[in-house]
Amino acid sequence: MKIVSGLRAEVEAWDSLNRQARDLTELAKLNDESLRAELETEIAKLEGEAEKRSFAAMLSGPFDHDDAILAIHAGAGGTDSQDWAEMLQRMYLRWCESRGFSAEIIDTTPGEEAGIKSATIAVGGQYAFGFLRSEKGVHRLVRLSPFDAAHRRHTSFALVEVLPQVSMDEADVEINPADVKIDVFRSSGAGGQNVQKNATAVRLTHIPTGIVVTCQNERSQTQNREFAMRILRARLVELKRAEKEEERAVLRGEYTKAEWGSQIRSYVLHPYQMVKDHRADFQVGNAQSVLDGDLDAFMEDYLKRGDAQRNSQIAKRRFD
């Protein structure tokens, strides 16, 4: 019913755009100069809405319609990288707010001096994973360090992971309860007296793969365990997908190991301001706007390139 409801809303939206286009066409045929200003305004609105709908139509992956789990991990750079991880957390929370998505921090590990070592955020909204999957990878920051007494320029790194919040019927993985070790402990974060007093935080360890998941945001141990299982399921789905990609790469005669060292995007705050996506040489000059959550241009460019590549591959196969 959830899938049917989503499809019905999408079809109705396109039908509405089609009706508006027909109505505007009929009005334009009247050649009434008094209607010109109103028609131009309505046409501009219609074009903007059609562009947004066309953008969403590119989200056709198997999990693009799902909610997302966003994880941020501080990398090389010491205290600066932990501060950078917190800046990224703020950036994504602002982006979620601007799109009307829900965002809940379900686990966080604070840094020793500043920032965070890691954070896990549950993002809910239509096509949340489809939009956010463009953010997966290493993000680099170049700036004058506020933690350096000499105020020298530092480079910091943080890793962003994006996983789909797949439901039980969608996930093509089975979790044997005997393979999961469950530990409970007291929460270390804010959340009220009950959170601090009782052992509500949950840590799950998947023994066959060694994947460890923690959740300590909720007041109830049962809720934390349920959400931790959802994250574990998402990580196992991602692991299975990665294994398939590696198999395909080996069959093609190439193998690319996923590791640190190749950032997808650089955020430069000194000596000039620029945010550059290295996957397509796409860049903007207003770095502060991006850090305030203005990410749509980067996401749109990523999706358009992926759509163009898919169309090119389809055409090549047909030609062959």
C-alpha positions in Angstrom: 0.0 0.0 0.0 2.9 2.4 0.7 4.3 1.7 -2.8 0.8 2.2 -4.4 0.3 5.4 -2.5 3.7 6.8 -3.6 3.1 5.9 -7.3 -0.4 7.3 -7.2 0.9 10.7 -5.8 3.6 10.7 -8.5 1.2 10.0 -11.4 -1.3 12.6 -10.1 1.5 15.2 -9.9 2.4 14.6 -13.6 -1.2 14.7 -14.6 -1.7 18.0 -12.9 1.3 19.5 -14.7 -0.1 18.2 -18.0 -3.5 19.8 -17.3 -1.8 23.1 -16.4 0.3 23.1 -19.6 -2.9 22.5 -21.7 -4.8 25.3 -19.9 -1.9 27.7 -20.4 -1.6 26.7 -24.1 -5.3 27.5 -24.6 -4.9 30.9 -22.9 -1.8 31.7 -25.0 -3.8 31.0 -28.2 -6.1 33.9 -27.3 -3.3 36.4 -28.0 -4.6 38.6 -25.3 -1.9 41.1 -24.3 -3.6 41.7 -20.9 -2.9 38.1 -20.0 0.8 38.2 -21.0 2.3 39.1 -17.6 0.2 36.5 -15.8 1.0 33.8 -18.4 4.7 34.4 -18.2 4.5 34.1 -14.4 2.5 30.8 -14.5 4.7 29.4 -17.3 7.8 30.1 -15.2 6.2 28.3 -12.2 5.3 25.3 -14.4 8.8 25.0 -15.9 10.3 25.1 -12.4 7.9 22.4 -11.1 8.5 20.3 -14.2 12.3 20.6 -13.7 11.9 19.4 -10.1 9.8 16.5 -11.2 12.3 15.6 -14.0 15.0 15.7 -11.4 13.1 13.3 -9.1 12.4 11.0 -12.1 16.2 10.3 -12.3 15.9 8.5 -8.9 15.2 5.1 -10.2 17.6 2.9 -8.2 16.3 -0.1 -6.2 16.4 1.8 -2.9 16.2 5.4 -4.0 12.6 5.7 -2.6 13.7 4.6 0.9 14.7 6.6 3.9 18.4 6.9 4.5 21.0 6.3 7.2 23.8 8.9 7.1 27.0 8.2 9.0 29.9 10.7 9.3 33.4 9.6 10.5 36.3 12.0 11.3 39.4 11.0 9.4 43.0 12.3 9.0 43.5 15.7 10.6 43.2 15.3 14.3 41.1 17.8 16.1 40.5 19.7 12.9 39.0 16.6 11.3 36.6 16.1 14.3 35.5 19.7 14.0 35.1 19.1 10.2 32.9 16.1 10.9 30.6 18.2 13.1 30.5 20.9 10.4 29.3 18.2 7.9 26.7 17.0 10.4 25.4 20.6 10.6 25.4 20.9 6.8 23.3 17.8 6.3 20.9 18.7 9.1 20.4 22.1 7.4 19.9 20.4 4.1 17.2 18.0 5.5 15.5 21.0 7.1 15.4 22.9 3.8 13.8 19.9 2.0 11.3 19.2 4.8 13.0 15.8 5.6 13.1 14.5 9.2 16.5 14.0 10.7 17.3 12.3 14.0 20.8 11.9 15.4 20.7 8.3 16.7 24.3 7.9 17.8 27.2 10.2 18.2 30.8 10.0 19.7 32.2 13.4 20.8 35.8 14.4 20.1 38.3 14.9 22.9 38.8 18.6 22.4 36.1 19.7 19.8 33.7 18.3 17.2 32.7 14.7 16.9 34.5 11.4 16.0 31.4 10.0 14.4 27.7 10.4 14.1 24.8 8.4 12.7 21.7 10.2 11.4 18.3 8.7 10.4 16.9 10.7 7.5 13.2 10.3 6.5 11.6 11.7 3.4 10.5 10.8 -0.1 13.6 9.7 -2.1 15.9 10.5 0.9 18.4 7.8 -0.1 18.2 8.7 -3.8 19.3 12.3 -3.1 21.9 11.5 -0.4 23.7 8.7 -2.2 25.6 11.3 -4.1 27.3 12.3 -0.8 29.0 9.0 -0.2 32.7 9.2 0.0 35.6 11.3 1.4 35.1 15.0 2.0 38.2 17.3 2.3 38.3 20.7 4.1 41.1 23.2 3.5 41.1 26.2 5.9 43.1 28.2 8.5 42.9 26.0 11.6 41.2 27.6 14.7 43.1 25.0 16.7 46.6 26.0 15.6 48.2 28.7 17.6 50.1 29.8 14.5 46.9 29.9 12.6 48.3 27.9 9.7 46.4 26.3 6.9 45.3 22.7 7.6 43.7 20.0 5.5 41.1 17.7 7.2 39.2 14.7 6.0 35.9 13.0 6.9 34.2 10.0 5.5 30.4 10.0 4.7 28.5 6.8 4.5 24.9 6.6 3.1 22.8 3.5 3.5 19.1 2.9 2.6 16.7 2.1 5.5 15.4 -1.0 3.8 12.3 -2.7 5.3 12.2 -6.4 6.1 10.4 -7.3 2.9 12.8 -5.3 0.7 16.1 -6.5 2.3 17.5 -9.4 0.4 19.4 -10.5 3.6 18.6 -12.8 6.4 20.0 -12.2 9.9 20.3 -15.2 12.1 19.7 -14.2 15.7 22.4 -16.6 16.8 24.9 -14.5 14.7 24.2 -11.3 16.6 25.8 -10.5 20.0 23.8 -7.9 22.0 25.3 -5.7 24.6 23.5 -3.0 26.7 25.0 -0.1 28.5 24.2 3.3 29.8 23.9 6.2 27.3 26.7 8.7 27.4 24.8 11.5 25.6 22.1 13.9 26.5 18.5 12.8 26.7 17.2 13.1 30.2 17.6 11.4 33.6 16.1 8.1 32.4 18.6 7.8 29.6 21.5 8.3 32.0 20.2 6.1 34.8 19.2 3.0 33.0 21.0 0.7 30.6 19.1 1.7 27.5 21.9 2.0 24.9 22.4 -1.1 22.6 25.4 -2.4 20.8 25.0 -5.1 18.2 27.9 -7.2 16.9 27.3 -9.3 13.8 29.8 -12.1 14.4 30.2 -13.4 10.8 31.1 -10.0 9.4 32.4 -8.2 12.4 30.0 -5.2 11.8 29.3 -3.3 15.0 26.3 -1.0 15.4 25.3 1.2 18.4 22.2 3.1 19.1 21.7 5.2 22.3 19.3 8.0 21.3 16.0 6.5 22.4 14.8 6.2 26.0 13.7 2.6 25.6 16.2 -0.3 25.2 13.6 -2.0 22.9 13.5 1.0 20.6 17.3 1.3 20.5 17.6 -2.4 19.7 15.0 -2.2 16.9 16.7 0.8 15.3 20.2 -0.8 15.7 18.8 -3.9 13.8 17.6 -1.6 11.0 21.1 -0.1 10.7 22.7 -3.6 10.8 20.4 -4.8 8.0 21.2 -1.7 5.9 25.0 -2.3 6.4 24.6 -6.0 5.4 22.6 -4.9 2.2 25.4 -2.5 1.4 28.1 -5.2 2.0 26.3 -7.6 -0.3 26.0 -4.9 -3.0 29.7 -4.1 -2.7 30.6 -7.8 -3.1 28.6 -8.0 -6.3 30.3 -4.8 -7.6 33.7 -6.4 -6.9 32.7 -9.6 -8.7 31.7 -7.5 -11.7 34.9 -5.6 -11.6 37.0 -8.8 -11.5 35.0 -10.1 -14.5 35.8 -6.9 -16.4 39.4 -7.4 -15.6 39.8 -4.6 -13.1 39.5 -4.3 -9.3 39.2 -1.1 -7.4 39.5 -1.3 -3.6 37.4 1.1 -1.5 39.9 2.9 0.7 40.9 6.4 1.9 42.9 8.7 -0.3 40.5 9.9 -3.1 38.1 12.6 -2.0 34.9 13.1 -3.9 34.6 16.8 -2.9 36.9 19.6 -1.6 35.7 22.5 0.5 38.3 25.3 0.3 37.9 28.3 2.7 41.5 29.7 2.4 43.2 31.3 0.5 40.0 31.5 -1.6 36.5 30.1 -1.3 35.4 27.2 -3.5 33.6 23.8 -3.3 34.6 21.4 -6.0 33.2 18.0 -6.8 36.1 16.0 -8.3 33.9 13.4 -9.9 32.8 15.8 -12.6 34.8 19.0 -12.2 31.7 20.8 -11.0 32.3 23.7 -8.6 30.7 26.7 -6.9 32.3 29.7 -5.4 30.0 30.3 -2.4 31.4 27.8 0.1 29.5 29.2 3.0 26.2 28.6 1.2 27.1 25.0 0.7 28.1 24.5 4.3 24.7 26.0 5.2 23.0 23.1 3.4 22.7 24.3 -0.2 23.6 20.9 -1.8 21.0 20.5 -4.5 23.2 21.6 -7.3 25.8 19.0 -6.5 23.2 16.3 -6.1 21.5 17.2 -9.4 24.8 17.2 -11.3 25.6 13.8 -9.9 22.3 12.3 -10.8 22.3 13.9 -14.3 25.7 12.4 -15.0 24.6 9.0 -13.8 21.5 9.2 -16.0 23.6 10.2 -19.0 26.0 7.4 -18.4 23.2 4.8 -18.2 21.7 6.1 -21.4 25.1 5.9 -23.1 25.6 2.3 -21.9 22.1 1.3 -23.1 22.8 2.9 -26.5 26.1 1.1 -26.8 24.6 -2.3 -25.9 21.9 -1.7 -28.6 24.6 -0.8 -31.1 26.7 -3.8 -30.3 
